[in-house]
Amino acid sequence: MDLKNAAFSRRRVAQFLAAGAAMPFYNEFAMAQEAERQTMRGRGPMPADAVRISSNENPLGPCKEGLEAMMKVAPLGGRYSPTGETQAFTKAVAMLEGVKEDYIMPTAGSSDPLHRTTCAFTSPTRSWCMANPGYGGGAPSFIGSKVTRVPLRADYSHDVQAMIKADPDAGVYYVCNPNNPTGTITTRADIEFLLANKKKDAVVVVDEAYIHFSSTAQPCNDLVAADKDVIVLRTFSKAYGMAGIRAGFALGRPDLLAKMRPFQTSGFLPITGVACATASMLAKNLITERRAINKRIRDNTFEFLEKSKITYIPSEGNFFMMEVGRPGAEVARAMTEHKIYIGRVWPIWPTKVRVSVGTQEEMNKFTAALAKVMA
């Protein structure tokens, strides 16, 4: 759906773009910062020796190959793209994902293209349909788009049949897979159900920010290559440990990506982030090793929770949701007394709180503090 077909006047378009530039888009960083602000009320800044497991960051940081690539290109930072960094990045993505280069939109992380899809494919008459709980704030209210939130199934997967039934005229059906905040998986069959049952001009957006941590989630890059009405989002902020460096991409048919481009603030990416991302993608066994490290530490934490009779949702991400039996924000504040900073609460589950997976040392400090707080 484009602005012309949505019956926007020229003046309305100008108002729309101005409002969009002024309105915050609540991505992972922004939401984590707000949760942190609420937790820290009256407590001063976060201590330097705090355990920060609140924002799904990867404590391993960028890999050696990525750091070397950044150091090599940094002295050239006075130029926009001196040695074709973005072109090299696009070629690497095309090779690894099995799509044509014009099916790739390089971006600064995945929150940027997520915001663009909300603007490009929703309107006052075509909404954003997502899971509850799910990631992000949905469609932007400044263009009058509504959001339909559909509860997850009992197994915490997206209830795609209920999504179609609840909002048959949606412009976007959004699936975060693995889902944030639950870390649970929605099957390929369910995603294909959405594609088969949506309206003709609607799109399915599959956010695969955490796909590299999962051993069972099936990536949807092949659906893009097959020219389906699907947009896949990826980021290097999670498994690749580049949250503060910013790199990502969207995969989609050229006509779908073209509808997203008018809503970008800048088409340029920092050469350091692009160089780091390219080298990281090509690093041998990096994702396999990091998936194993995350799983080992996550499983150790789950073992503690089970022994402590604290229920949790089994996750395939680098985070999990645990039940604390009282307002989750209270527990988060209590944990700060032990210099442990955990994640936020979703309104639909006020007594559950999200925790990111840190290093083993960090999670040992987390479990020790949690035992005291829960006691």
C-alpha positions in Angstrom: 0.0 0.0 0.0 1.4 3.4 -1.0 0.4 6.9 0.1 -1.3 7.6 -3.2 -3.6 4.6 -2.8 -4.2 5.5 0.8 -5.8 8.8 -0.3 -3.2 11.1 1.4 -3.1 14.7 0.1 0.2 16.4 -0.6 -0.2 18.4 2.5 -1.1 15.3 4.5 2.1 13.6 3.2 4.2 16.5 4.5 2.5 16.3 7.9 2.9 12.6 7.9 6.7 12.7 7.2 7.2 15.5 9.7 5.3 13.6 12.4 7.2 10.4 11.6 10.5 12.1 12.1 9.5 13.6 15.4 7.9 10.5 16.8 10.0 7.9 18.6 10.0 4.3 17.3 10.2 2.0 20.2 12.8 -0.5 19.3 14.7 -2.8 21.7 17.1 -0.1 22.8 14.5 2.5 23.4 12.2 0.1 25.3 15.1 -1.2 27.4 16.1 2.3 28.2 12.6 3.2 29.4 12.4 0.1 31.5 15.8 0.9 33.0 14.7 4.5 33.7 11.6 3.2 35.6 13.7 0.7 37.5 16.4 3.3 38.5 14.0 5.9 39.7 15.8 7.8 42.5 18.7 5.3 42.5 21.3 7.2 40.4 23.3 5.8 37.5 23.9 2.1 36.9 27.1 1.0 38.8 30.1 0.2 36.7 30.3 -3.3 38.1 26.6 -4.0 37.5 25.4 -7.2 35.7 23.4 -5.9 32.7 21.1 -8.6 31.4 18.2 -6.4 30.4 18.5 -5.7 26.6 19.2 -9.0 24.9 22.7 -7.8 24.2 25.5 -10.4 23.5 28.3 -10.0 26.1 30.7 -11.7 23.7 30.8 -8.6 21.5 32.1 -8.6 17.9 34.2 -11.4 16.8 38.0 -11.1 16.1 37.5 -11.0 12.3 34.9 -8.2 12.7 37.1 -6.1 15.0 40.0 -6.4 12.6 37.8 -5.3 9.7 36.6 -2.3 11.6 40.2 -1.3 12.5 41.2 -1.6 8.9 38.5 0.6 7.5 38.2 3.2 10.4 41.1 5.4 9.0 39.0 5.8 5.9 36.0 7.1 7.8 36.4 10.5 6.3 34.7 9.1 3.1 31.2 7.8 2.8 32.0 4.4 1.2 35.6 4.6 0.0 36.2 0.9 -1.0 32.7 -0.4 -1.7 31.9 -1.7 1.8 28.1 -1.7 1.3 28.5 -3.5 -2.1 30.7 -6.2 -0.5 28.1 -6.6 2.3 25.3 -7.0 -0.2 27.2 -9.6 -2.2 28.0 -11.6 1.0 24.3 -11.6 2.1 23.2 -12.6 -1.4 25.6 -15.5 -1.4 24.8 -16.8 2.1 21.0 -16.3 1.9 20.5 -17.4 -1.7 18.7 -14.3 -2.9 19.4 -11.8 -5.7 21.2 -8.6 -4.7 18.2 -6.4 -5.5 16.2 -8.4 -3.0 18.5 -7.0 -0.2 18.1 -3.7 1.7 21.2 -3.0 3.9 20.1 -1.3 7.1 21.4 -0.1 10.5 20.1 -3.0 12.5 16.5 -4.4 12.0 14.5 -1.8 13.9 15.0 0.6 11.0 13.3 -1.7 8.4 10.7 -2.7 10.9 9.7 0.9 11.3 9.6 1.3 7.5 7.3 -1.7 7.1 4.8 -0.2 9.5 4.7 3.0 7.5 4.7 1.4 4.1 2.1 -1.3 4.5 -0.3 0.0 7.2 -2.8 2.9 7.1 -6.0 4.1 8.8 -7.8 1.2 7.0 -5.1 -1.5 7.1 -3.7 -2.5 10.5 -0.7 -4.2 12.0 -1.5 -7.7 13.4 0.9 -9.2 15.9 1.3 -11.6 18.8 0.6 -10.6 22.4 3.1 -10.6 24.0 5.3 -9.6 21.0 8.1 -7.2 20.1 7.6 -3.6 19.4 4.8 -1.1 19.5 3.2 -2.1 16.2 2.0 0.4 13.6 2.7 4.2 14.1 -0.3 6.0 15.6 0.7 9.2 13.9 -0.7 7.9 10.6 -3.8 6.5 12.3 -2.9 2.9 11.9 -4.3 0.5 14.6 -2.7 -2.5 16.1 -4.4 -5.9 16.6 -2.7 -8.0 19.3 -3.6 -11.7 19.4 -2.6 -13.9 22.4 -0.1 -16.6 21.8 -1.1 -20.3 21.8 -0.7 -22.5 24.9 2.7 -23.5 23.4 3.6 -19.8 23.0 3.7 -20.0 19.2 1.9 -17.4 17.1 -1.8 -18.3 16.8 -2.0 -17.6 13.0 -5.6 -18.8 12.6 -6.7 -16.4 15.3 -4.6 -13.6 13.7 -6.4 -14.0 10.4 -9.8 -14.3 12.1 -9.2 -11.3 14.4 -7.9 -9.0 11.6 -8.7 -10.3 8.1 -8.0 -6.9 6.6 -4.6 -6.3 8.1 -1.9 -4.7 6.0 0.8 -6.6 7.9 1.0 -9.9 9.8 4.1 -9.7 12.0 5.8 -12.8 13.2 8.9 -12.5 15.4 10.6 -15.9 15.2 12.0 -16.8 17.8 9.4 -14.6 19.5 10.5 -11.7 21.7 9.9 -11.9 24.7 9.2 -15.7 24.9 12.0 -17.1 22.8 9.6 -19.6 21.3 9.2 -20.8 17.8 6.5 -20.5 15.2 6.6 -23.2 12.5 7.1 -22.8 8.8 3.6 -24.3 8.3 2.1 -21.5 10.3 3.9 -18.8 8.4 2.8 -20.4 5.1 -0.8 -20.4 6.5 -0.6 -16.6 6.9 0.7 -16.2 3.3 -2.1 -18.5 2.0 -4.9 -16.8 3.9 -4.1 -13.1 4.0 -5.5 -10.5 1.7 -3.8 -10.2 -1.7 -2.0 -6.9 -1.0 -1.0 -7.7 2.6 2.5 -8.8 3.6 3.9 -11.1 6.2 6.9 -9.6 8.0 9.1 -12.3 9.7 11.5 -10.8 12.2 14.4 -13.2 12.6 16.6 -11.1 15.0 17.2 -14.2 17.1 17.2 -16.9 14.5 20.9 -17.7 14.9 20.3 -18.8 18.5 17.7 -21.3 17.6 18.2 -25.0 16.6 14.7 -25.5 15.3 13.4 -22.2 13.8 13.3 -22.4 10.0 14.6 -19.2 8.3 12.3 -17.7 5.6 14.9 -16.4 3.1 13.8 -19.1 0.7 10.3 -17.7 0.7 11.8 -14.4 -0.3 13.7 -16.1 -3.1 10.5 -17.6 -4.3 8.9 -14.2 -4.6 6.3 -14.6 -1.8 4.6 -11.6 -0.1 7.1 -11.8 2.7 9.7 -9.5 4.2 12.5 -11.0 6.4 14.4 -8.9 8.9 17.8 -9.7 10.2 20.2 -7.9 12.6 23.8 -8.2 13.7 23.0 -6.9 17.1 22.3 -10.3 18.7 24.3 -13.4 17.9 27.0 -11.4 16.2 27.4 -9.1 19.2 27.1 -5.8 17.3 24.3 -4.0 19.1 26.3 -0.8 19.5 27.7 -0.9 16.0 24.5 -1.2 14.0 24.1 -3.4 10.9 21.3 -5.5 9.5 19.2 -6.0 6.4 15.7 -6.6 5.1 15.0 -9.3 2.4 12.1 -8.9 0.1 11.0 -8.7 -3.5 12.2 -5.4 -5.2 8.7 -4.0 -5.4 8.2 -4.5 -1.7 11.5 -3.0 -0.7 10.7 0.0 -3.0 7.6 0.8 -0.9 9.8 0.9 2.2 12.5 3.2 0.8 10.6 6.5 1.0 10.5 6.1 4.8 14.2 6.0 5.4 15.9 8.9 7.0 19.3 8.0 5.4 20.3 5.4 3.0 23.9 5.4 4.2 25.4 3.0 6.6 28.6 3.5 8.7 31.5 1.8 7.0 32.7 0.4 10.3 29.4 -1.5 10.9 29.2 -2.8 7.4 32.8 -4.0 7.3 32.3 -5.7 10.7 29.1 -7.4 9.6 30.6 -8.6 6.4 33.6 -10.1 8.1 31.4 -11.6 10.8 29.2 -13.3 8.3 32.2 -14.9 6.6 33.9 -16.0 9.9 34.1 -19.8 10.1 31.9 -21.6 12.6 31.1 -18.3 14.5 27.3 -18.8 14.8 27.7 -22.5 15.6 30.0 -21.8 18.4 28.0 -18.9 19.8 24.7 -20.8 19.6 26.4 -23.6 21.7 27.8 -21.1 24.3 24.4 -19.4 24.7 22.6 -22.7 25.0 25.0 -24.1 27.6 24.6 -21.0 29.9 20.9 -20.8 29.3 20.4 -24.4 30.2 22.5 -24.0 33.4 20.2 -21.1 34.3 17.1 -23.2 33.6 18.4 -25.9 35.8 18.7 -23.5 38.7 15.1 -22.2 38.1 13.7 -25.7 38.1 15.5 -26.5 41.4 14.2 -23.3 42.8 10.7 -24.1 41.6 10.6 -20.9 39.6 8.6 -21.5 36.4 9.9 -20.2 33.1 9.1 -20.4 29.4 11.6 -22.7 27.5 13.4 -20.4 25.1 15.6 -20.8 22.0 16.8 -17.2 22.2 19.4 -15.4 24.3 16.7 -14.5 26.8 13.7 -16.1 28.7 10.6 -15.2 30.6 10.2 -16.3 34.2 7.2 -16.2 36.5 7.9 -14.3 39.8 4.5 -14.5 41.4 4.2 -10.7 42.0 4.6 -7.6 39.9 7.6 -8.2 37.8 8.7 -4.5 38.1 9.0 -5.0 41.8 11.3 -7.9 41.4 13.4 -6.0 38.8 13.8 -3.1 41.3 14.7 -5.5 44.1 17.4 -7.1 41.9 19.1 -3.7 41.4 19.9 -3.8 45.2 22.3 -6.6 44.2 23.6 -4.7 41.1 21.7 -7.0 38.8 19.6 -5.4 36.0 17.1 -7.6 34.3 14.5 -6.8 31.6 11.1 -5.5 31.4 7.5 -6.6 31.8 4.8 -7.0 29.1 1.3 -5.7 30.1 -0.4 -9.0 29.3 1.9 -10.8 31.8 2.5 -8.5 34.7 4.0 -11.2 36.9 6.5 -12.4 34.3 9.8 -10.7 33.6 12.3 -11.1 30.8 15.9 -11.9 31.5 18.8 -11.8 29.0 21.4 -14.5 29.0 24.8 -13.1 29.9 28.2 -14.8 30.5 28.3 -17.7 32.9 29.8 -15.5 35.6 27.0 -12.9 35.1 24.3 -15.6 35.3 25.9 -17.0 38.5 25.5 -13.6 40.1 22.0 -13.4 38.7 20.9 -16.7 40.3 22.5 -15.9 43.6 20.7 -12.6 43.8 17.4 -14.1 42.6 17.5 -16.7 45.3 17.7 -13.9 47.9 15.0 -11.8 46.2 12.6 -14.6 45.8 13.1 -15.8 49.4 
